[in-house]
């Protein structure tokens, strides 16, 4: 059983639409995250049983659930859309974990809602497994993120370019409130709703905040840390629209996401990012742009307009030094250094060399600790010159070993796991999941998963799945 306490559903009706998931014909459990179930104080045996599977599929609603689709707007690739909302997701409700932390439980791919527009509200197996694996890898590496509790197949076909097996992901987040949630009410001039939403977010996420400006300061600080952690892993979100930026600071909406193999700052994987707006190196700037939209929403709640604009501008501008400090700390750890002074020069020189020589991002940094990084470069004399300066700083191997994963959910491995799962074989997915959720462990049976893709294996585009 799940004991719900649904604070968001107690907000005014304009914040959401009450809607039940659309039942499916033959639900079957693909995966259950037992560790996360325990974190939430849930009974994993019950969740794996018929009642749990029926809930994960949206066929039944447990007692206390109040299924809703949340309303929000958003800038999508810079263009504003005044109404988006949960077009293929239903929030079942909120649970309070044994330690008092509150979490949303949401079904993603559970059928049409009033916000679906022309969509079918469904998900197919590929994006569900991608989000499951990548979000749990991110959690294992300490990145604030939504998490995957379960995945089920539906026994039904989802039509994209072809017929594909349907699936539903059960996603857990500290909330699903986005910058776009605030934009939804701001564009309508609904200051009462903005005030209610602000109070709700402060109470839920930032109880130390003293008002709208203080809330903005806290969100800026948290996003600076999250984006720096993305950059330190070579993670590329792919769709950093304002409706995909969570106020909690969690990474949300893993659509065409990917983690770099070969390093280059302009790397893009998303099939819909034709102009490179959300390339790896662009992510900090886009975060600032998104935070400026959030600040604009809060200005009507901040008193006299001119003073409010000045204060909000200072708050958003604080992102840059906060991000830079986080970047230096995280890349320092990747280099095994605790003193910030030499980090920027050493890291930027290494990254430039990696880009010029098409070196693998993950393997270079993982190789610094075990002495194999040199093998990733074609011009090894250039690496040796850099390494002399780096070694002179007395790097800590233990610090590097913790900061740098040995394995990531490489795109070609994720695609292999998806292809096998479509054919009914879950073993590659299960193996990949186990390996990337223990990313620092050096086990012989997983060493093949650390290998970079051959040219014929490389995956250069990823897709949303909608």
N, C-alpha and C positions, 0 to 999 in steps of 0.2 A: 504494500500500500504506500501511497504518497500523500503526505499531509501538506496541503497547499495553504498559502497565505498571500493573497493576490492583491498587492498594493496598487499596481498599475491599473488593474481593472476597476479600482474604486475611484479613479479619476473620472472627470466628466465624459459622457459618451462620445464627444467629438474627437477624443484622443484615439479612438479605435472603432472597429466594427465587430460586433459579436457574430461569430461564425464557427461552425463546426467543421472539422476536417471531412473530406469526402472519403467514405469507406473504400477499401480495395478488396480484390477478390480472394487472393491467396497470400496473405502475409507470411513471411518466413524470416527468422532472425539471421542476419549476416554476421553481426559483431556486437558485443556488449563490452563496454569499458568498465570492468569490475572495480578498478581502482577509483575511477570517478564516482561510481555508484556509492562506494564506501565514503568518499569525501562528502557526498551529499546526505549521508545517513540513510541510504536506501538499501533495500534487501535485494541483492543481486539474484538470488534464487527466484524470487517473485518476478523480477524483471525479465528473467529468461523463460519464464513459464508462459502459458497461453494468455493470461490476463495482461502481462507485460508486453508481449509481442503485439497483441491487439491494440494496446494503447500506443505503442511506437508507430503502428501503421495508421493510426487515426480511426480505427474501427469502433473503439469504445472510449468513453471518457471516464476516468476514475472519479470517485467522489471528491468534491472540492475543486475540481478543475473548472476554470471559466475561460473557455477558448475564445481568443480574440485575434484579429489581424490589426496591427498597429498602423496608424496613419503617419506619413512623413512626406516631405518634399525632397528636393535635392538638386544640386548642380551635377550634371552628368557630362563629363568631358568639357566642363566650362559653361554649358548651356543649362539654364534653370528650367526645371519642371516642377510646377506648383503642387502636383499631386502624384505621388508614387505609392508608397505604402507596401505592406506585406502582400505581394501578389501570389506567392506560392509558399507562404509560411503561416503557421498558426501558433500563437503563444498559448500553451496549455495553462500556465500559471507559474507561481513562484514557490520555491521551497526554502526553508531556513535550515541550514546545515547545523550539525551538532555544535560547531564553534560560534554560531550566531550569524554567519555570513549568509546573505540572501542571493539566490540564483533563479534566473528564468529557465524554464524548460520549454523548448520550442520544437515543433515539427517542421522540417523544411522539405518541401515537395509533397505537401499533404492535400493539394487540390485547390480549386479556384476560391478566391475571396472577392469582395467588392473592389479590391485594388488590382485585380489581375489584368485589367485592360483586355488585350487580345490573347493573353497567355493561357496555357492550359493548367497552370498551377502545380505542375508535376516536375519531378526531377528524375533523371535517369541514373543508372548505376555509377557511371564514370565520375561525375562531379561529387557524388556522395562519398565514394571511396577516396577521392583526392582530398576533400576537406577533412575527412576522418583522419587520414594519415598525416597530412601536413599540419593541421592544427595541433595534433597531439605531439608531433615533433617540436613544434614551436614551444609548447608548454614544457616539454622536457628540457629545452634550452633556456628556460626562464623568461620567455617573451610573454607579456600580458596578452591573453587570447581567449576567444570563445573556445569551447571544447566539445568533443564528440562523445555522447553517452551511448548511442546505439545506432545501428543501421539495419534496415529491413528491406527485403525485396517485396514487391507488391503482387507479383503474379500477373502483372498487366504490362502492355506495351506502351512506351512513350515515343511519340513521333517527333523526330528532329529532321535531319536529312534522310533518316532511315528509321525503321522500327528498332527500338532499343529497350532493354529491360528496365522497368520502373523501380524506383527505390525511394525511401524516405530516411532522412537523417534526423536524429534527435540531437539538437544542439543545446548546450548549456552556456549561459553567460551571466555575468553579474547584473547586466540588463541589456536590452536591445535598443536603448535610447541613443539617437544619433544626432549629429549636427542637423541633419535634415528634419528631425522631429521638431526642433526649434524653428527651422525655416518654414515649416508647414503653418505654424500659427503666426509667425512674423509677417509673412506675405499677405495674410488675411487681416492684419492689423488687430489681432485678438490678444490684447495685452493681459486680460484676465487669465487666458489659457497659458500664455508665456510665464506669468507669475506663478501659476499653479505648477507648471512643469519645472520651473527653476527651483521652487521649494521642494518638489519631489526629488529632484536630482541631488540637491544639497543633503536632504535627509538620508538618502539612500547611499550616496557615493562619497560625499565630501562634507560630513557633519562639522568639520572644523571651519568651513567657509562661512563668512559673515554676511554674504549678500551676492548679487549678480557679478560684481567686479571681482570679488574674491573667488567666486566659482570659476570665472574665466581664468584667473591666475592658476588655479589648481589644475584645470584641464590642460592649459598650455604646458605646465610642468610635466604632467603625466604623458602627454603626447610626445614631448621631446625625448623622453626616455624610451618610449615604445619605438619611435622611428629610428632612433640610434641603434636599438637592438636589431631591427630589421636590417639595417645597413651592415652591421657586424656579421650577419649570417649570409649576406648576399641574397636576401629575400626580396622579391619584387611582387608587390600586391597585385598590380595590374589594373585595378579599377578603383582608384582613390577618389571616387566621387564623394560629395559631402554626405550622401545618404549611406555611405560605407565607412564613415568615421564615427566610432562609438565614443560617447561622452565619458565613459568609464576609462578610456585609454586602452581598451582591449582591441586586439586585431580581430576584425569581423569581416565576414563575407569573402571567403576563399573561393573565388570564381576561377579566372584564368591566372591564378598565382603560379609562381615558380621560384626556384632557387637556382642561381647561376651555376653553370659548369665553368666554362671559360670566362675569365673576368674581362669585362669591359664596362665602363661607367654608363654607357648609353644603351645597355642591354634592355630589350623589351621582348616579352613573350606573348602578351595578350593579343589575340587576333583582332580585337576591336580597337586597339590603341595604335591607329595608323600613323599618327604624328609623333609618337614617343612622349606624349604628355606625362605618362606615369613611368618612365624609364627609371632604373635603379637610382641614378644620380639626381633625378628630379624629385625624389620623394620628400626630402626635407622642405623644399620650396613649396610643394603642393600642400604639405601639412600646414604651412603658414597661411597659404591661400584659404584653405578650409577653415582654419581657426579665425581668420578675418571675417568669414561669413557667419561663424558662430557669434563673434563679438558684435557684429551688426544686429543680430537678433536680440541681444541683451541690452543694447543701448537705450531702448525706450523704458527699461526698468531701472536705469541708473541715474535718474535725476536730470538736471539741466543738461541740454543736449551737447553744447560745445565742450563742457568739462567732461561729459561722459565719453565723447569721441576721443578726446585727448588721453583719458585714462585707459580706455580700451585699446587704443593704438600702442601705448607703452606696454600694456600687458602682452599683446601679440608680438611686439618686437622683442620681448624677453625670450621668445622661443630660441632665437639664434644662439645666444650665449649658453642657455641651458642645454641645447642640443650639442653644441661644440664640447661642453664639459663632459657630457655623457659619451660622445664619440671618442674623445681622448681617453676616457677611462676604459671603455670597452675594447678599443683597438690596442690600448696599452696592455690589457689583459691578454689579448690575442698574441701580442709580442712578448709576453712574460715580464712586462715592466710595470712597476708601481709608481714611478716618478713620471709626471706628465711632460716634463720639459723636452725629452728627446722623441716623444711618441709621434708628433705630427710629421716631422721631417722623415723619420724612419718609415712610418706607415705610408706616406704619400710617395716616397721613392720606391717602396716595394710594390705598391699598387700600379704605379706607372710602368715599372718593369714587367709586371704581370700582364698588363694590357698590351704592351708592345710585343711580348713573346707568347701571348695567348695561353697563359698558364691557368690552371684550374684553381678557382678561388678557395674551395674547401680543402683540397689536397695540399696546397701551399701552406696554409696556416696550420693544418694538422701536422704537416711534415716538419714544422719548425721545432716541435717538441721532441720528435724522434729521429731527427737528423736526415730526413728524406726529402726535405723541401727542394734542395738543389736539383734533384732528379726531375722536377717539374719544369725546368727552364732549358731552353735550347742554348742560350748564351750563359754558360755556367760561370765564366769568369766575371761577368757583370754581377751575377748573384754573389759570388765570393767577395767582391769588393763591398757590396752592401752588407753582407754578413759580418765582415770584420767590424764595421761600425756598430752593428747590432750586438754582437757578442761582447763588445767592449762595455756594454751596459749591464752585463751579468744577468741575462734573462732567467726567469724562474720556470723550469720545465713543468712543475706542478700547476702553476697558474695558467700556462698555455694549454695544458691537457684538459683543464676544466673549461676553458673559454672556447676551445675549438673542437667541434664535433668531428669524429672520424667518419661518420656517415650522415648523409642528408637524404631526404626523399627525392632522389634524382628523377628528373622528368621521365627519362626512358624507363626507369624501374617502376614508376607509378603507372605508366601506360602499359607496361607488361602485366602488372598486377590486375589492372582493369580488364585487359583483354582476356586474361585467364579466368577472371570472375564472370565475365559475360558468358564464357564457355562452361561455367559451372565449377571451376577449380579455384577455391579460395586459398589454397596453400601459399601461393606467391604473395598475396595480400597479407596474410597472417604473418609470414616470415618478415616481410618488409616492415610491417607495423612494429613487430617486436624489436627489430634491429634499430629503427630510427627513434624509438622511444627509450632506447638505451644508447644514445649516440656517442657517448664517451668511452664505452667499453670496447676493448680490443679482443674480440673473440674470433678464432680461426674460421668458424663456420659462417661468419658474416663478412669476411674480408673482400669477397667478390663484389659486395654491395658498395664498397668504398671506391671501386674502380670508376674512373671517368668514362663517359660513353665514347665508343669509337665513332668516327664521322658518320657511318651508316646508321648508328643508333641514336644520334643526337635528335632531340625534340626541340624544334625552334618556335613552335606556336602552341599556345594553350587556349582553351575555349571556356566560355561561361557555362554552357550547358542549358541555357534558357531557350 
